[in-house]
Amino acid sequence: MSRIRGAGNKGTELRLIAIFRANGITCWRRHQSVFGKPDFVFPKQRLAVFVDGCFWHGCPKHGVKPKQNARFWRRKISANRARDRLVNRTLRARGWRVLRIWEHELVKRNESRLLRRLIAYLGRSATARRRSP
């Protein structure tokens, strides 16, 4: 538990930036004032992208359930998931599309599946300058 940090997800965001750049995905912005504080925003497509940590957001595949202080962590992760649902509903009601990416999707072996999802959400406009492999 001492390795779990509560502030930021810089490593996962940097990994997604590397994927964007390696695949010529453009037109994204960070630190935009959009409800829910998305990690990335594609303003023209009105797409909000969140990178969710497997621990903090209760990933069904990789979420760890700590044995120490279990009640606290169960409540904390449950509250995070409820907040995620509220953010999704609110953004969609305001005309945004929401893409949530799990931390484990950023590993190299899952990259092609993640790229297909990104392109499906973005269409051709943000990927027009996509490089050939």
N, CA, C and O of each residue as an XYZ file, in Angstrom:
532
protein
N       0.810     -1.184      0.000
C       0.000      0.000      0.000
C       0.863      1.261      0.000
O       0.409      2.312     -0.453
N       2.079      1.178      0.492
C       2.925      2.370      0.549
C       3.308      2.869     -0.835
O       3.700      4.027     -0.985
N       3.203      2.016     -1.850
C       3.546      2.425     -3.212
C       2.398      3.142     -3.915
O       2.602      3.751     -4.965
N       1.205      3.078     -3.355
C       0.046      3.736     -3.951
C       0.099      5.212     -3.608
O       0.127      5.582     -2.434
N       0.113      6.042     -4.612
C       0.154      7.486     -4.401
C      -1.183      8.091     -4.775
O      -1.799      7.679     -5.759
N      -1.636      9.055     -4.009
C      -2.942      9.660     -4.210
C      -2.956     10.834     -5.160
O      -4.030     11.271     -5.573
N      -1.801     11.358     -5.519
C      -1.778     12.582     -6.319
C      -1.336     12.296     -7.745
O      -0.225     11.825     -7.987
N      -2.222     12.589     -8.678
C      -1.866     12.561    -10.091
C      -1.692     11.170    -10.669
O      -1.601     10.169     -9.960
N      -1.651     11.160    -11.977
C      -1.402      9.927    -12.710
C      -0.463     10.250    -13.866
O      -0.686      9.838    -15.004
N       0.584     10.991    -13.550
C       1.491     11.520    -14.561
C       2.052     10.426    -15.469
O       2.129     10.617    -16.683
N       2.441      9.295    -14.908
C       3.025      8.226    -15.715
C       2.064      7.695    -16.770
O       2.455      7.463    -17.914
N       0.809      7.503    -16.382
C      -0.159      6.991    -17.346
C      -0.480      8.037    -18.397
O      -0.663      7.697    -19.566
N      -0.552      9.298    -18.008
C      -0.809     10.362    -18.983
C       0.342     10.472    -19.967
O       0.116     10.642    -21.165
N       1.573     10.376    -19.481
C       2.731     10.452    -20.381
C       2.752      9.275    -21.347
O       3.135      9.426    -22.507
N       2.345      8.118    -20.875
C       2.289      6.943    -21.758
C       1.255      7.156    -22.858
O       1.509      6.809    -24.012
N       0.100      7.717    -22.530
C      -0.919      7.971    -23.547
C      -0.449      9.053    -24.521
O      -0.729      8.965    -25.716
N       0.255     10.060    -24.032
C       0.820     11.076    -24.926
C       1.777     10.423    -25.911
O       1.760     10.747    -27.099
N       2.608      9.511    -25.435
C       3.542      8.808    -26.319
C       2.791      8.021    -27.389
O       3.214      7.987    -28.544
N       1.682      7.389    -27.012
C       0.868      6.645    -27.977
C       0.263      7.606    -28.993
O       0.277      7.328    -30.192
N      -0.272      8.740    -28.525
C      -0.809      9.751    -29.442
C       0.250     10.169    -30.449
O       0.010     10.157    -31.657
N       1.413     10.537    -29.949
C       2.475     11.051    -30.827
C       2.991      9.992    -31.789
O       3.219     10.280    -32.963
N       3.174      8.780    -31.307
C       3.687      7.706    -32.166
C       2.725      7.367    -33.287
O       3.137      6.840    -34.320
N       1.448      7.664    -33.097
C       0.441      7.311    -34.089
C      -0.167      8.524    -34.784
O      -1.182      8.414    -35.472
N       0.457      9.668    -34.599
C       0.025     10.877    -35.295
C      -1.343     11.380    -34.892
O      -2.016     12.039    -35.684
N      -1.768     11.084    -33.677
C      -3.061     11.570    -33.200
C      -2.849     12.977    -32.664
O      -2.056     13.196    -31.749
N      -3.564     13.916    -33.242
C      -3.368     15.324    -32.909
C      -4.650     15.948    -32.391
O      -5.674     15.279    -32.251
N      -4.577     17.232    -32.111
C      -5.724     18.063    -31.711
C      -6.172     17.840    -30.279
O      -7.274     18.255    -29.922
N      -5.370     17.208    -29.451
C      -5.746     17.011    -28.065
C      -5.167     18.123    -27.211
O      -4.172     18.755    -27.565
N      -5.813     18.344    -26.083
C      -5.382     19.358    -25.129
C      -5.431     18.761    -23.733
O      -6.194     17.834    -23.461
N      -4.601     19.311    -22.851
C      -4.614     18.915    -21.443
C      -4.980     20.130    -20.604
O      -4.887     21.267    -21.067
N      -5.391     19.884    -19.384
C      -5.670     20.937    -18.404
C      -6.719     21.927    -18.897
O      -6.593     23.131    -18.676
N      -7.738     21.428    -19.556
C      -8.837     22.276    -20.002
C      -9.886     22.355    -18.901
O     -10.049     21.416    -18.122
N     -10.588     23.467    -18.839
C     -11.601     23.620    -17.789
C     -12.919     23.012    -18.261
O     -13.840     23.707    -18.688
N     -12.967     21.699    -18.166
C     -14.144     20.919    -18.526
C     -14.567     20.172    -17.266
O     -13.721     19.707    -16.502
N     -15.884     20.055    -17.047
C     -16.395     19.376    -15.863
C     -15.762     17.996    -15.712
O     -15.652     17.254    -16.688
N     -15.348     17.653    -14.505
C     -14.771     16.346    -14.228
C     -13.275     16.291    -14.430
O     -12.656     15.272    -14.124
N     -12.673     17.354    -14.934
C     -11.233     17.449    -15.167
C     -10.681     16.267    -15.977
O      -9.883     15.487    -15.458
N     -11.095     16.128    -17.234
C     -10.550     15.039    -18.054
C      -9.046     15.177    -18.206
O      -8.504     16.281    -18.150
N      -8.375     14.044    -18.400
C      -6.930     14.064    -18.606
C      -6.593     14.662    -19.969
O      -5.590     15.359    -20.120
N      -7.438     14.384    -20.955
C      -7.259     14.902    -22.312
C      -8.604     15.328    -22.871
O      -9.634     14.719    -22.583
N      -8.580     16.374    -23.667
C      -9.794     16.854    -24.308
C      -9.495     17.031    -25.793
O      -8.462     17.584    -26.171
N     -10.410     16.556    -26.622
C     -10.384     16.808    -28.057
C     -11.544     17.767    -28.307
O     -12.674     17.327    -28.518
N     -11.274     19.087    -28.286
C     -12.361     20.073    -28.304
C     -13.268     19.983    -29.527
O     -14.488     20.051    -29.384
N     -12.705     19.831    -30.721
C     -13.536     19.809    -31.931
C     -14.482     18.615    -31.939
O     -15.616     18.721    -32.404
N     -14.028     17.507    -31.438
C     -14.857     16.294    -31.397
C     -15.704     16.234    -30.117
O     -16.533     15.340    -29.952
N     -15.484     17.191    -29.226
C     -16.153     17.204    -27.914
C     -16.008     15.843    -27.228
O     -16.980     15.230    -26.786
N     -14.751     15.402    -27.161
C     -14.411     14.122    -26.549
C     -13.553     14.370    -25.318
O     -12.519     15.034    -25.398
N     -13.977     13.840    -24.188
C     -13.217     13.903    -22.939
C     -12.632     12.514    -22.680
O     -13.354     11.517    -22.662
N     -11.316     12.467    -22.480
C     -10.622     11.197    -22.260
C     -10.076     11.180    -20.837
O      -9.376     12.097    -20.410
N     -10.412     10.119    -20.118
C      -9.927      9.914    -18.764
C      -9.068      8.658    -18.749
O      -9.433      7.647    -19.349
N      -7.936      8.716    -18.071
C      -7.107      7.533    -17.859
C      -7.293      7.145    -16.397
O      -6.843      7.848    -15.492
N      -7.962      6.019    -16.181
C      -8.307      5.581    -14.827
C      -7.306      4.551    -14.322
O      -7.042      3.546    -14.982
N      -6.759      4.815    -13.150
C      -5.854      3.865    -12.511
C      -6.620      2.640    -12.048
O      -7.726      2.750    -11.520
N      -6.030      1.481    -12.247
C      -6.709      0.230    -11.891
C      -7.032      0.165    -10.401
O      -8.092     -0.338    -10.028
N      -6.153      0.656     -9.552
C      -6.426      0.630     -8.123
C      -7.496      1.643     -7.748
O      -8.493      1.280     -7.124
N      -7.311      2.902     -8.115
C      -8.167      3.989     -7.653
C      -9.588      3.936     -8.187
O     -10.501      4.477     -7.565
N      -9.788      3.292     -9.333
C     -11.125      3.271     -9.927
C     -11.733      1.868     -9.918
O     -12.783      1.645    -10.520
N     -11.090      0.934     -9.248
C     -11.667     -0.391     -9.048
C     -11.761     -1.237    -10.301
O     -12.817     -1.795    -10.601
N     -10.667     -1.336    -11.032
C     -10.642     -2.155    -12.252
C     -11.079     -3.587    -11.935
O     -10.559     -4.208    -11.007
N     -12.041     -4.111    -12.714
C     -12.490     -5.481    -12.438
C     -11.404     -6.532    -12.690
O     -11.459     -7.622    -12.121
N     -10.420     -6.216    -13.534
C      -9.343     -7.169    -13.824
C      -8.171     -7.043    -12.852
O      -7.621     -8.049    -12.406
N      -7.788     -5.804    -12.525
C      -6.547     -5.591    -11.791
C      -6.701     -4.828    -10.485
O      -5.710     -4.582     -9.797
N      -7.909     -4.455    -10.136
C      -8.111     -3.694     -8.903
C      -7.753     -4.532     -7.691
O      -8.253     -5.644     -7.521
N      -6.890     -3.994     -6.856
C      -6.449     -4.679     -5.645
C      -7.360     -4.269     -4.503
O      -7.672     -3.090     -4.335
N      -7.779     -5.244     -3.727
C      -8.602     -4.963     -2.549
C      -7.718     -5.110     -1.320
O      -7.451     -6.226     -0.874
N      -7.265     -3.996     -0.773
C      -6.360     -4.063      0.374
C      -7.017     -4.735      1.581
O      -8.206     -4.560      1.846
N      -6.216     -5.493      2.289
C      -6.710     -6.148      3.489
C      -6.626     -5.209      4.698
O      -7.459     -5.281      5.602
N      -5.630     -4.341      4.710
C      -5.507     -3.352      5.769
C      -6.517     -2.238      5.529
O      -6.609     -1.710      4.422
N      -7.257     -1.889      6.535
C      -8.227     -0.794      6.452
C      -9.218     -1.018      5.294
O      -9.554     -0.086      4.563
N      -9.664     -2.238      5.146
C     -10.484     -2.653      4.003
C     -11.768     -1.834      3.862
O     -12.167     -1.495      2.749
N     -12.397     -1.523      4.957
C     -13.653     -0.760      4.894
C     -13.415      0.627      4.289
O     -14.170      1.079      3.428
N     -12.354      1.294      4.755
C     -12.014      2.608      4.216
C     -11.804      2.531      2.711
O     -12.380      3.327      1.969
N     -10.989      1.588      2.247
C     -10.664      1.491      0.818
C     -11.878      1.103     -0.015
O     -12.050      1.592     -1.132
N     -12.715      0.234      0.521
C     -13.936     -0.145     -0.191
C     -14.814      1.092     -0.415
O     -15.338      1.305     -1.508
N     -14.964      1.898      0.633
C     -15.750      3.137      0.515
C     -15.102      4.127     -0.453
O     -15.779      4.728     -1.287
N     -13.793      4.288     -0.331
C     -13.067      5.243     -1.168
C     -13.214      4.888     -2.643
O     -13.553      5.748     -3.455
N     -12.966      3.642     -2.991
C     -13.037      3.215     -4.391
C     -14.477      3.266     -4.887
O     -14.727      3.628     -6.037
N     -15.413      2.909     -4.035
C     -16.827      3.000     -4.397
C     -17.223      4.450     -4.678
O     -17.962      4.716     -5.626
N     -16.745      5.371     -3.874
C     -17.028      6.794     -4.084
C     -16.388      7.285     -5.383
O     -16.989      8.074     -6.112
N     -15.181      6.823     -5.668
C     -14.528      7.197     -6.929
C     -15.354      6.736     -8.123
O     -15.539      7.479     -9.087
N     -15.844      5.514     -8.049
C     -16.642      4.980     -9.161
C     -17.964      5.735     -9.311
O     -18.414      5.988    -10.428
N     -18.578      6.090     -8.193
C     -19.820      6.876     -8.252
C     -19.544      8.247     -8.870
O     -20.336      8.735     -9.677
N     -18.432      8.866     -8.495
C     -18.060     10.154     -9.084
C     -17.824     10.010    -10.584
O     -18.228     10.876    -11.360
N     -17.177      8.929    -10.996
C     -16.947      8.682    -12.429
C     -18.274      8.599    -13.187
O     -18.405      9.161    -14.274
N     -19.253      7.903    -12.617
C     -20.568      7.791    -13.261
C     -21.239      9.158    -13.369
O     -21.831      9.483    -14.398
N     -21.146      9.955    -12.309
C     -21.722     11.303    -12.320
C     -21.060     12.167    -13.398
O     -21.745     12.869    -14.142
N     -19.741     12.113    -13.480
C     -19.007     12.881    -14.491
C     -19.428     12.436    -15.887
O     -19.687     13.275    -16.750
N     -19.500     11.134    -16.118
C     -19.917     10.622    -17.428
C     -21.307     11.139    -17.798
O     -21.507     11.655    -18.898
N     -22.264     11.001    -16.882
C     -23.638     11.454    -17.149
C     -23.693     12.952    -17.424
O     -24.361     13.392    -18.360
N     -22.997     13.724    -16.615
C     -23.024     15.180    -16.754
C     -22.415     15.613    -18.081
O     -22.990     16.436    -18.794
N     -21.261     15.064    -18.409
C     -20.618     15.434    -19.674
C     -21.492     15.043    -20.865
O     -21.642     15.823    -21.805
N     -22.065     13.849    -20.830
C     -22.927     13.418    -21.935
C     -24.148     14.320    -22.053
O     -24.585     14.636    -23.159
N     -24.690     14.729    -20.935
C     -25.844     15.638    -20.961
C     -25.466     16.993    -21.553
O     -26.316     17.695    -22.100
N     -24.207     17.354    -21.443
C     -23.726     18.625    -21.997
C     -23.205     18.487    -23.431
O     -22.626     19.424    -23.981
N     -23.416     17.316    -24.025
C     -23.048     17.124    -25.420
C     -21.641     16.598    -25.665
O     -21.159     16.626    -26.798
N     -20.982     16.121    -24.624
C     -19.646     15.554    -24.764
C     -19.735     14.036    -24.883
O     -20.675     13.412    -24.392
N     -18.754     13.469    -25.533
C     -18.575     12.016    -25.501
C     -17.450     11.739    -24.512
O     -16.539     12.552    -24.357
N     -17.515     10.603    -23.853
C     -16.549     10.273    -22.803
C     -15.885      8.948    -23.143
O     -16.551      7.961    -23.457
N     -14.567      8.949    -23.073
C     -13.791      7.726    -23.266
C     -12.965      7.512    -22.008
O     -12.158      8.361    -21.630
N     -13.173      6.374    -21.367
C     -12.392      6.017    -20.182
C     -11.447      4.894    -20.557
O     -11.855      3.872    -21.108
N     -10.185      5.100    -20.251
C      -9.136      4.141    -20.572
C      -8.556      3.634    -19.259
O      -8.165      4.423    -18.399
N      -8.503      2.323    -19.110
C      -7.902      1.741    -17.912
C      -6.388      1.810    -18.038
O      -5.831      1.732    -19.133
N      -5.755      1.954    -16.919
C      -4.294      1.988    -16.839
C      -3.677      0.774    -17.546
O      -2.667      0.915    -18.236
N      -4.264     -0.404    -17.385
C      -3.679     -1.613    -17.978
C      -3.793     -1.639    -19.501
O      -3.129     -2.446    -20.151
N      -4.624     -0.770    -20.081
C      -4.745     -0.713    -21.537
C      -3.566      0.003    -22.181
O      -3.417     -0.034    -23.403
N      -2.734      0.647    -21.388
C      -1.624      1.423    -21.919
C      -0.368      0.590    -22.152
O       0.610      1.105    -22.694
N      -0.368     -0.669    -21.764
C       0.811     -1.506    -21.997
C       0.913     -1.858    -23.476
O      -0.088     -1.887    -24.191
N       2.111     -2.120    -23.914
C       2.407     -2.327    -25.333
C       1.511     -3.401    -25.970
O       1.034     -3.220    -27.090
N       1.283     -4.503    -25.271
C       0.522     -5.597    -25.891
C      -0.952     -5.230    -26.128
O      -1.621     -5.870    -26.940
N      -1.459     -4.212    -25.430
C      -2.848     -3.777    -25.608
C      -2.978     -2.555    -26.504
O      -4.085     -2.067    -26.734
N      -1.856     -2.060    -27.010
C      -1.853     -0.796    -27.739
C      -2.707     -0.829    -29.004
O      -3.404      0.147    -29.282
N      -2.680     -1.895    -29.767
C      -3.462     -1.920    -31.016
C      -4.962     -1.858    -30.732
O      -5.701     -1.190    -31.456
N      -5.412     -2.540    -29.695
C      -6.829     -2.486    -29.316
C      -7.203     -1.073    -28.863
O      -8.266     -0.562    -29.217
N      -6.324     -0.451    -28.080
C      -6.558      0.915    -27.626
C      -6.617      1.876    -28.808
O      -7.477      2.755    -28.844
N      -5.718      1.723    -29.771
C      -5.728      2.584    -30.959
C      -7.028      2.451    -31.736
O      -7.568      3.449    -32.213
N      -7.532      1.243    -31.868
C      -8.811      1.052    -32.566
C      -9.935      1.796    -31.846
O     -10.785      2.417    -32.484
N      -9.934      1.731    -30.515
C     -10.957      2.455    -29.747
C     -10.825      3.962    -29.932
O     -11.817      4.658    -30.147
N      -9.596      4.460    -29.848
C      -9.365      5.891    -30.013
C      -9.838      6.370    -31.374
O     -10.525      7.387    -31.473
N      -9.480      5.652    -32.412
C      -9.842      6.050    -33.772
C     -11.352      5.974    -33.966
O     -11.931      6.807    -34.664
N     -11.989      4.986    -33.356
C     -13.445      4.882    -33.451
C     -14.113      6.108    -32.814
O     -15.113      6.604    -33.334
N     -13.578      6.592    -31.711
C     -14.137      7.768    -31.056
C     -13.793      9.057    -31.788
O     -14.606      9.979    -31.852
N     -12.584      9.117    -32.340
C     -12.111     10.362    -32.938
C     -12.518     10.543    -34.386
O     -12.657     11.673    -34.854
N     -12.707      9.461    -35.089
C     -12.949      9.587    -36.522
C     -11.664      9.982    -37.229
O     -10.575      9.808    -36.681
N     -11.776     10.497    -38.405
C     -10.593     10.808    -39.203
C      -9.979     12.169    -38.895
O      -8.800     12.384    -39.177
N     -10.743     13.082    -38.330
C     -10.267     14.461    -38.177
C      -8.998     14.567    -37.336
O      -8.068     15.273    -37.727
N      -8.935     13.896    -36.211
C      -7.759     13.996    -35.350
C      -6.672     13.018    -35.755
O      -5.547     13.104    -35.263
N      -6.991     12.092    -36.641
C      -6.008     11.098    -37.037
C      -5.635     11.231    -38.504
O      -5.051     10.315    -39.084
N      -5.968     12.365    -39.107
C      -5.721     12.541    -40.539
C      -4.248     12.462    -40.889
O      -3.885     12.028    -41.982
N      -3.401     12.881    -39.963
C      -1.967     12.847    -40.226
C      -1.323     11.586    -39.663
O      -0.123     11.562    -39.392
N      -2.101     10.572    -39.494
C      -1.608      9.320    -38.909
C      -0.531      8.716    -39.800
O      -0.688      8.619    -41.017
N       0.557      8.315    -39.170
C       1.680      7.743    -39.895
C       1.426      6.282    -40.209
O       0.739      5.586    -39.461
N       1.983      5.821    -41.317
C       1.869      4.407    -41.666
C       2.884      3.633    -40.858
O       3.997      4.114    -40.647
N       2.524      2.425    -40.394
C       3.476      1.619    -39.605
C       4.598      1.079    -40.449
O       5.477      0.385    -39.938
